[in-house]
C-alpha cells in the first residue's frame, strides 16, 4: 500500500511538473523540448579546468556544432537563407545557457549582435555577408563600446570619414579613449567587425553609423592599420575572446556602410529618410533590441539552473538533529532555508512568464505582424526593464544558492561559482542596469510623446512636470484580463484581502502611479531653481524607483496571464500559490515604502511578513515539483554534490 502511494505521488508530481514546465516553456515549447534532447550529453558543456585559450578554442568548435542544429537560421530572413523565426531563435539559443554561458555569449555575438547588425542595418548589397555569417564562413564581432564610452553611444569617438575621390570611408581611432574595448571575438576569432563610428562626409558630422570593417586575414593576422589586443583574463566567461581594436586610417569601400537608414552617395552627399538625427539614432539602436531581449532570458536561465541545484541539494542534505526524534533535519525543512530559496523560485516563475511575453512581442514586431507605430518603442522599453530585472535577479539568486549550499557550493564541480562568475557581467553588457531602468522611467514620464523624445533636457523636464497623473493605465495597454480583475474588485486597497489578485494588482499599480506622478512634480520643483541636468540628476533616485515599480507591475501582469493559460487544475492552483509568494515577497521588500506613503498600515505590513512564512510553508511539499517545472532537466545540472553519497548517507 505504501509503495502504491509512493508511486501515485511520484506520478502526480511528475504530471504537475510537466504542466508547469509546459506553461513556462511558452509559445516555443516545442523548440525548448527539442533543444533539451539535442543539447544532452557532454558535447556542449563547459570545462572549468581549461585555461582561457583552450576554453576559447573549445567554445569555437562547439559553436560550429551548434551551427549544424539550425538554431541560427531561425533568426534570419528567408531571402538570406534563414527561416524568419526570431522568437524561436532567441528561445533556442537561450537553451545553451543551461550548458555553458560562454557558448551562449559566443553564439549571441556572432548571430545576434554581428549578424543582427548586418541584416537589420544593412540592405541587399550586404546579403552575401549575412549568408556567410550564418554558416560561420565569416566570423564577426560587434564593435560598439569604447574604452571611454560605454552607455553613451551617441558620443562615441571613432570616426568614419568619407573620401569621395577614392570612394572609401576612412576608419580611425583619434584618441586613446576611442579604442574599441571589451569586444567579444576581437581578441582572436573575428575576421570582420561591425564598427559603430561618427560618420563624417563633406566636412559635416552625421552622427553614429555602422560600417563593416575587415580586421584580420584568413590566417588570423591583423590587417594593415588594424591593431587588436586581448582583454585577457576576466571574472568569468573564459571561452569568450574579448578584445580591443584600434584603427589607424583604415580604408573600406563606400558600400561597407550599412545603409538601411542612411546612405552616402559616391560624391559624398548624405541622405536619410529619417530627417531628425536623434530619431535616426534611436531607430538604428532600436532595431538591435533582440540582443537585450536575449541577455535577460539567458541570465534568468542561469538562475533557474542554480535554483534547481540548490533546492535539490536542500532536499537531500541534512544538518542538526531534531531533539524529539533524533533524526537530522533536511535543510529545506528549516524556515530560514525556505525563505532563502522559495521566494527566488517564485521570482523565476514570474520572470519566465514575463520573458515569454517579451519574446512574443518581439517576434510580432520583427516579423511585421505588429505594425502599430508605437510597438517598437514599447518593445524597447519593456526589453530594457526586463533585462535589468532578470540580470539583477540572477546575480542575487545565484549568490543565495551558493551560500545555501555551504562549502559544497563553493566547489567548481558544483557549478554555482561558475554560474555566478559568468552571469556577473550580464548586469553591465547590453546596457548598464541603472541606465536601463532610468530609460524605462524616462519613456513613462514622456508618455511616449514623439515630440518629447527629441526635446533637449530642458524641454523634457518641462513636459514631464506638466503630465497628467494616470499615465500608467492610459498608456501601458493593460490587457483585458487584468483590467477585468481590477474592475471587479469592490474593496479599497486598504480594506481588501491581500490574498485577492485584484488587490495585489492595485497595490502594484498604485505604487507605480504615485512614483511617476511625484517624480514629475519633483522635476518641476527643482527645475525652477536650477538647470535641467541638475534637476534630472537630483531626482534620479526617484526616477529609478518609478522605473523599477513599472517593471514589477509588468512582471506581475505577465504572471497572471501565464497562469490563465494553464489548463491542469492542480498545476494552476500551485502556480497561483507561487504567484502569491511572488507578490508577498515584493510587498515585503518594499514594505517601508508602502508604510511611509500610507498605502499600508504597520499591522498590514506585519501580515505580509506572516504571509510569506505561510506561503513558503505551504509550498515546501511541492519544492521538487516546482524546480522540475523550471524546465532544467536533471541531467543538465551536472552538480557533483547531488550524487555524492558521502554527503547524504548515514550509517
C-alpha positions in Angstrom: 0.0 0.0 0.0 2.9 2.4 0.9 4.5 1.5 -2.4 1.3 2.3 -4.3 1.0 5.6 -2.5 4.6 6.5 -3.3 4.0 5.6 -7.0 0.9 7.7 -7.0 2.7 10.7 -5.5 5.5 10.3 -8.0 3.1 10.2 -10.9 1.1 13.2 -9.6 4.3 15.2 -9.0 5.6 14.4 -12.4 2.4 15.3 -14.1 2.0 18.6 -12.3 5.7 19.5 -13.1 5.1 18.6 -16.7 2.2 21.1 -16.9 4.2 23.8 -15.1 7.1 23.2 -17.5 4.8 23.4 -20.5 3.4 26.7 -19.2 6.9 28.2 -18.6 8.2 26.9 -21.9 5.7 29.3 -23.5 4.8 29.8 -27.2 8.0 28.0 -28.4 7.7 25.0 -26.1 8.5 22.6 -29.0 11.8 24.4 -29.6 12.8 24.2 -26.0 11.9 20.5 -25.8 13.9 19.7 -29.0 16.9 21.6 -27.5 16.7 19.5 -24.3 17.3 16.5 -26.4 19.9 18.0 -28.8 22.0 19.5 -26.0 22.1 16.4 -23.8 25.4 14.8 -23.1 28.9 16.3 -22.9 29.2 17.8 -26.3 28.2 21.4 -25.4 29.2 21.7 -21.8 32.0 23.9 -20.5 35.2 22.6 -18.9 36.1 24.9 -16.0 39.6 23.3 -15.7 40.8 24.6 -19.1 42.9 27.7 -19.3 41.3 30.6 -21.2 43.0 29.9 -24.5 41.9 26.3 -24.5 38.4 27.3 -23.4 38.1 29.7 -26.3 39.2 27.0 -28.8 36.7 24.6 -27.3 33.8 27.1 -27.5 34.6 28.0 -31.1 34.4 24.3 -32.0 31.1 24.0 -30.0 29.7 26.9 -31.9 30.5 25.2 -35.2 28.5 22.2 -33.8 25.6 24.5 -32.8 25.6 25.8 -36.4 24.5 22.4 -37.6 21.4 22.3 -35.4 19.5 25.0 -37.3 19.3 27.5 -34.4 21.0 30.4 -36.2 18.9 30.2 -39.3 15.7 30.8 -37.4 16.9 34.3 -36.6 17.4 35.5 -40.2 15.0 36.2 -43.1 14.2 33.6 -45.7 15.9 35.6 -48.5 19.2 35.3 -46.6 18.9 31.6 -46.0 17.1 31.8 -42.7 13.6 30.7 -41.7 12.3 34.1 -40.4 11.5 32.9 -36.8 13.2 35.5 -34.5 11.2 34.3 -31.4 12.3 30.7 -32.0 15.9 31.8 -32.5 16.0 33.6 -29.2 14.5 30.7 -27.3 16.7 28.0 -28.9 19.9 29.9 -28.2 18.7 30.6 -24.7 18.8 26.9 -24.0 22.6 27.0 -24.5 22.7 28.8 -21.1 21.9 25.5 -19.4 25.1 24.1 -20.9 27.7 26.9 -20.9 27.2 30.6 -20.8 30.5 31.2 -22.7 28.9 29.2 -25.6 25.7 31.3 -25.3 27.6 34.6 -25.5 29.8 33.4 -28.3 26.8 32.4 -30.4 25.0 35.6 -29.4 27.8 37.8 -30.6 28.1 36.0 -33.9 24.4 35.6 -34.9 22.7 38.0 -32.6 24.9 41.1 -32.4 27.1 40.9 -35.5 24.5 39.1 -37.6 21.7 41.3 -36.4 23.6 44.4 -37.2 24.4 43.3 -40.8 20.8 42.1 -41.5 18.8 44.8 -39.7 21.0 47.8 -40.5 22.2 46.7 -44.0 20.4 46.3 -47.3 20.5 43.8 -50.2 24.1 44.8 -51.0 25.1 43.1 -47.8 23.1 39.9 -48.3 26.1 37.8 -49.0 27.7 38.7 -45.7 24.5 37.5 -43.9 24.7 34.1 -45.6 28.3 33.7 -44.8 28.0 34.6 -41.2 25.1 32.2 -40.6 27.3 29.3 -41.8 30.3 30.6 -39.9 32.2 31.1 -43.1 32.6 34.7 -41.8 33.3 35.2 -38.1 32.5 38.7 -36.9 32.3 40.9 -33.8 30.1 43.9 -32.7 32.4 46.9 -32.2 30.3 49.5 -30.4 31.7 50.0 -26.9 34.9 52.1 -26.5 37.2 52.5 -23.5 35.9 56.0 -22.9 32.2 55.5 -23.9 30.0 52.5 -23.0 26.5 53.6 -22.2 26.9 56.9 -24.0 26.8 55.5 -27.5 25.8 58.8 -29.1 29.2 60.3 -28.2 31.5 57.5 -29.5 34.8 58.9 -30.8 35.8 56.5 -33.6 35.4 58.3 -36.9 34.4 57.1 -40.4 35.3 59.9 -42.8 34.2 59.7 -46.4 36.8 60.3 -49.2 34.9 61.0 -52.4 38.0 60.8 -54.6 38.6 57.2 -53.5 35.0 56.2 -52.9 36.1 55.0 -49.4 35.5 55.5 -45.8 38.5 56.1 -43.5 38.0 54.4 -40.1 40.1 56.0 -37.4 40.7 55.9 -33.7 41.5 59.6 -32.9 42.2 59.3 -29.2 43.2 56.6 -26.7 39.7 56.6 -25.2 38.3 55.9 -28.7 39.8 52.4 -28.6 37.1 49.7 -29.1 37.0 47.6 -25.9 35.5 44.5 -24.3 34.5 43.3 -27.8 33.6 39.6 -27.9 35.5 37.9 -30.7 38.0 40.8 -31.2 40.9 39.1 -29.3 41.2 36.0 -31.6 38.5 34.7 -33.8 36.7 37.6 -35.6 37.7 38.4 -39.2 35.3 41.4 -39.6 33.8 44.0 -37.2 30.5 45.9 -37.3 32.1 49.2 -36.3 29.9 52.0 -34.9 31.5 55.3 -35.6 30.8 59.0 -36.2 30.1 59.4 -39.9 31.7 62.5 -41.5 31.1 63.5 -45.1 31.6 66.8 -46.9 33.0 68.2 -43.6 29.8 67.5 -41.7 29.3 65.1 -38.8 26.2 63.0 -39.3 26.1 61.0 -36.0 26.8 57.4 -35.2 26.5 54.8 -38.1 27.6 51.2 -38.6 30.2 50.0 -41.1 31.7 46.6 -41.9 35.4 46.7 -41.4 37.7 43.7 -42.1 40.2 43.3 -39.2 42.1 40.0 -39.9 43.2 38.0 -42.8 42.4 34.3 -43.3 45.4 33.3 -41.2 44.2 35.4 -38.2 46.8 38.2 -38.7 45.8 41.8 -38.2 45.2 43.7 -41.4 47.2 46.9 -42.2 46.1 49.8 -40.0 44.3 47.5 -37.5 45.7 46.6 -34.1 43.9 44.1 -32.0 44.8 43.1 -28.5 43.5 40.8 -25.8 41.5 41.9 -22.7 43.0 38.8 -21.0 41.5 37.1 -18.0 38.1 38.2 -16.9 35.9 37.5 -13.9 34.1 34.8 -15.9 33.2 33.6 -19.5 36.7 32.2 -20.2 35.5 30.8 -23.5 34.8 34.3 -25.0 37.7 36.1 -26.6 37.0 39.7 -25.6 39.5 42.2 -27.0 40.3 45.7 -28.2 40.6 47.3 -31.6 42.5 50.4 -32.7 42.1 51.7 -36.3 44.8 53.8 -37.9 43.2 55.4 -41.0 41.8 52.0 -42.3 40.0 52.3 -45.6 36.9 50.4 -46.6 34.6 50.7 -49.7 31.7 53.1 -49.5 29.4 50.0 -49.9 30.5 48.8 -46.4 28.3 51.4 -44.8 25.2 49.6 -43.5 22.7 51.8 -45.3 19.2 50.8 -44.3 18.5 54.2 -42.6 21.1 56.4 -44.2 23.5 56.4 -47.2 26.3 58.3 -48.7 26.4 58.8 -52.5 29.6 58.4 -54.5 30.1 62.2 -54.4 29.7 62.3 -50.6 26.1 63.5 -50.5 24.4 62.3 -47.3 20.7 61.1 -47.4 18.3 59.6 -45.0 14.5 59.0 -45.0 14.6 59.9 -41.2 15.4 63.6 -41.2 15.7 64.1 -37.4 19.2 62.9 -36.3 18.0 61.9 -32.8 15.2 59.8 -34.2 17.5 58.3 -36.7 20.0 57.3 -34.0 17.3 55.7 -31.8 15.8 53.9 -34.7 19.2 52.4 -35.5 19.7 51.2 -32.0 16.1 50.1 -31.7 16.5 47.5 -34.5 19.1 45.8 -32.3 16.7 45.1 -29.4 16.9 41.4 -29.8 20.3 41.3 -28.1 18.8 43.0 -25.0 15.9 40.6 -25.0 18.3 37.6 -25.2 20.6 38.7 -22.3 17.7 38.9 -19.8 16.5 35.5 -20.9 19.9 33.9 -20.6 20.5 35.4 -17.2 17.2 34.0 -15.9 18.1 30.6 -17.4 21.3 30.7 -15.3 19.3 31.5 -12.2 17.0 28.5 -12.9 20.0 26.2 -13.1 21.3 27.5 -9.8 17.9 27.2 -8.0 17.4 23.7 -9.4 20.7 22.7 -7.9 20.3 24.4 -4.6 16.7 23.2 -3.9 17.6 19.6 -4.9 20.6 19.8 -2.5 18.4 21.2 0.3 16.0 18.2 -0.2 18.9 15.8 0.4 21.3 17.5 2.8 20.6 17.1 6.5 22.1 19.0 9.4 21.4 19.1 13.1 19.2 16.5 14.9 15.6 17.1 15.9 15.6 16.8 19.7 12.3 14.9 19.7 13.1 12.3 17.1 16.9 12.3 17.0 16.8 12.4 13.2 18.8 15.0 11.4 16.7 17.7 9.7 16.6 18.4 5.9 17.9 21.8 5.1 14.6 22.7 3.3 12.6 21.9 6.4 14.1 25.0 8.1 12.0 28.1 7.7 15.1 30.2 7.1 16.1 28.0 4.2 12.6 28.0 2.7 12.7 31.8 2.9 16.1 31.9 1.2 15.2 29.8 -1.8 11.4 29.6 -2.4 10.8 33.3 -3.0 13.6 33.2 -5.6 11.9 30.2 -7.2 8.7 32.3 -7.3 10.5 35.2 -8.9 12.0 32.8 -11.5 8.5 31.7 -12.4 7.4 35.3 -12.7 10.3 36.3 -14.9 9.9 33.2 -17.1 6.3 34.2 -17.9 7.4 37.9 -18.5 10.2 36.8 -20.8 7.8 34.6 -22.8 5.6 37.6 -23.3 8.5 39.8 -24.3 9.8 37.4 -26.9 6.3 37.0 -28.3 6.0 40.8 -28.7 9.5 41.0 -30.2 8.5 38.2 -32.7 5.4 40.1 -33.8 7.2 43.3 -34.3 10.2 41.8 -36.1 8.1 39.7 -38.4 5.8 42.6 -39.4 2.7 41.2 -37.7 2.5 44.1 -35.3 2.6 47.3 -37.3 1.4 49.6 -34.5 3.7 52.8 -34.8 4.3 52.6 -31.0 5.0 48.9 -30.8 8.8 49.2 -31.4 9.3 51.8 -28.7 7.1 49.9 -26.3 9.2 46.8 -27.0 12.4 48.7 -26.4 11.2 49.9 -23.1 9.9 46.5 -21.9 13.1 44.8 -23.1 15.3 47.4 -21.2 13.2 46.9 -18.0 13.2 43.1 -18.1 16.9 42.9 -18.9 17.6 44.9 -15.8 15.2 43.0 -13.6 16.3 39.5 -14.8 20.0 40.1 -14.6 19.7 41.6 -11.2 17.6 38.6 -10.1 20.2 36.2 -11.5 23.0 37.9 -9.6 21.1 37.7 -6.3 19.6 34.3 -6.8 22.9 32.6 -7.8 24.7 34.1 -4.8 22.0 33.0 -2.4 22.2 29.5 -3.9 25.9 29.4 -3.5 25.6 30.4 0.2 22.7 28.0 0.8 24.9 25.1 -0.3 27.7 25.9 2.1 31.2 24.8 1.3 29.9 22.4 -1.4 28.5 25.4 -3.2 32.0 26.9 -3.4 33.4 24.0 -5.3 33.7 24.4 -9.0 32.4 20.9 -9.6 29.0 22.0 -8.4 28.7 24.8 -11.0 27.4 27.6 -8.7 30.6 29.6 -8.6 30.9 29.3 -12.4 27.3 30.5 -12.9 28.0 33.4 -10.6 31.1 34.4 -12.4 29.6 34.0 -15.9 26.4 36.0 -15.2 28.1 38.8 -13.2 28.8 40.9 -16.3 25.2 40.5 -17.6 24.2 43.4 -15.4 26.5 45.5 -17.5 26.6 44.5 -21.1 23.7 45.2 -23.5 23.0 48.2 -21.2 24.0 49.0 -17.6 21.1 48.2 -15.4 20.9 51.6 -13.8 20.9 53.3 -17.1 18.3 50.9 -18.5 15.9 51.4 -15.5 16.3 55.2 -16.0 15.4 54.7 -19.7 12.3 52.9 -18.7 11.2 55.7 -16.4 12.0 58.4 -18.9 9.8 56.7 -21.5 7.0 56.5 -19.0 7.4 60.2 -18.0 7.3 61.3 -21.5 4.2 59.3 -22.2 5.6 58.0 -25.4 5.4 61.5 -26.9 7.2 61.7 -30.3 7.8 65.4 -29.7 9.3 65.0 -26.3 11.7 62.3 -27.3 13.5 64.8 -29.5 13.5 67.6 -27.0 16.6 68.8 -25.2 16.9 68.2 -21.5 15.0 71.4 -20.5 12.1 70.6 -22.8 11.9 67.1 -21.5 11.9 68.3 -17.8 9.1 70.8 -18.6 7.0 68.2 -20.3 7.4 65.7 -17.6 6.3 68.3 -15.0 3.0 69.0 -16.7 1.9 65.4 -17.2 -1.4 64.1 -16.1 -1.2 61.6 -13.3 -2.6 58.4 -14.6 -0.1 57.7 -17.4 0.2 54.1 -16.3 -3.2 52.7 -17.2 -3.8 55.1 -20.1 -0.6 54.3 -21.9 0.5 50.9 -20.9 -2.1 48.8 -22.7 -3.2 46.8 -19.8 -4.6 43.6 -21.0 -8.3 43.0 -20.8 -7.9 40.1 -18.4 -6.0 42.3 -15.9 -8.4 45.2 -16.3 -11.4 42.9 -15.7 -9.9 41.7 -12.5 -9.3 45.3 -11.3 -12.8 46.4 -12.3 -14.4 43.6 -10.4 -12.7 44.5 -7.2 -15.2 46.2 -4.8 -12.8 46.6 -1.8 -10.5 49.5 -1.4 -6.8 48.5 -1.2 -6.7 49.5 2.4 -9.5 47.1 3.4 -9.2 44.4 0.8 -7.9 40.9 1.3 -4.2 40.9 0.3 -4.6 37.3 -1.0 -7.0 38.5 -3.7 -5.4 39.1 -7.0 -7.2 42.4 -7.8 -6.0 43.9 -4.5 -2.4 42.8 -5.3 -2.6 44.3 -8.8 -3.9 47.5 -7.4 -1.1 47.8 -4.9 1.5 47.4 -7.6 -0.2 49.9 -9.9 -0.7 52.4 -7.1 3.0 52.3 -6.3 3.9 53.0 -9.9 1.3 55.7 -10.3 2.4 57.5 -7.2 6.1 57.3 -8.0 5.6 58.6 -11.6 3.4 61.5 -10.5 5.6 62.6 -7.7 8.8 62.2 -9.8 7.2 64.6 -12.3 6.4 67.1 -9.5 9.9 66.8 -8.1 11.4 67.6 -11.5 9.2 70.6 -11.9 10.0 72.0 -8.5 13.8 71.5 -8.9 13.8 72.9 -12.5 12.6 76.3 -11.1 15.8 76.8 -9.2 18.4 75.0 -11.3 19.3 73.7 -14.8 17.6 70.7 -16.4 20.6 68.5 -15.9 20.8 69.2 -12.2 17.0 68.8 -11.9 17.2 65.3 -13.5 20.3 64.3 -11.5 18.6 65.5 -8.3 15.6 63.3 -8.9 17.5 60.3 -10.2 16.8 58.1 -7.2 13.1 58.9 -7.6 13.1 58.2 -11.3 14.9 54.9 -10.8 12.3 53.8 -8.2 9.5 54.6 -10.7 11.1 52.5 -13.4 11.6 49.6 -11.0 7.9 49.8 -9.9 6.8 49.8 -13.5 8.8 46.6 -14.2 7.4 44.9 -11.1 3.8 45.6 -12.4 4.5 44.3 -15.9 6.0 41.1 -14.4 3.0 40.5 -12.2 0.6 41.0 -15.0 2.6 38.6 -17.2 2.5 36.1 -14.3 -1.3 36.4 -14.0 -1.8 36.0 -17.7 0.5 33.0 -17.8 -1.5 31.3 -15.0 -4.7 31.8 -17.0 -3.2 29.6 -19.8 -2.6 26.6 -17.5 -5.4 24.0 -18.2 -4.5 21.5 -15.5 -6.3 22.4 -12.2 -3.5 21.1 -9.9 -0.8 22.9 -11.8 -2.8 26.1 -12.0 -3.6 26.0 -8.2 0.1 25.5 -7.5 1.1 28.4 -9.8 -1.5 30.6 -8.1 0.3 30.0 -4.8 3.7 30.7 -6.3 2.3 33.9 -7.7 1.1 34.9 -4.2 4.6 34.3 -2.9 6.0 36.5 -5.6 3.6 39.3 -4.7 4.1 38.9 -0.9 7.9 38.9 -1.4 7.9 42.1 -3.3 5.4 43.7 -0.9 7.7 42.7 2.0 10.8 44.1 0.2 9.0 47.4 -0.4 7.1 47.5 2.9 8.9 50.5 4.2 7.8 52.5 1.1 4.2 51.4 1.5 4.2 52.3 5.1 5.9 55.7 4.6 3.4 56.7 1.9 0.4 55.3 3.8 -0.6 52.7 1.3 -0.2 50.1 4.1 -0.5 50.1 7.8 2.2 48.7 10.1 -0.2 45.9 11.0 -0.8 45.1 7.4 2.9 45.0 6.8 3.3 42.5 9.6 0.5 40.5 7.9 2.6 40.5 4.7 5.6 39.0 6.6 3.4 36.4 8.1 2.0 35.7 4.7 5.5 35.0 3.3 6.1 32.5 6.1 2.7 30.8 5.5 3.3 30.6 1.7 6.8 29.0 1.9 5.5 26.5 4.4 2.6 25.7 2.1 4.9 25.3 -0.9 7.5 23.2 0.9 5.9 19.8 0.0 5.9 20.9 -3.7 9.5 22.1 -3.8 10.7 19.3 -6.1 7.7 19.8 -8.4 8.5 23.5 -8.6 12.1 23.1 -9.6 11.2 20.3 -12.1 8.7 22.8 -13.5 11.5 25.3 -14.1 12.4 23.1 -17.0 16.1 22.4 -16.4 16.5 18.6 -16.9 18.3 16.9 -14.1 20.9 15.5 -16.5 21.8 19.1 -17.4 22.5 20.2 -13.8 25.9 18.5 -13.6 26.5 19.3 -9.9 28.6 16.5 -8.3 27.2 17.1 -4.8 23.7 16.0 -5.9 25.0 12.4 -6.3 27.7 12.4 -3.7 26.8 9.5 -1.3 29.2 10.7 1.4 27.1 13.9 1.8 23.8 12.1 2.3 24.2 8.6 3.5 24.4 7.9 7.3 25.5 4.6 8.8 
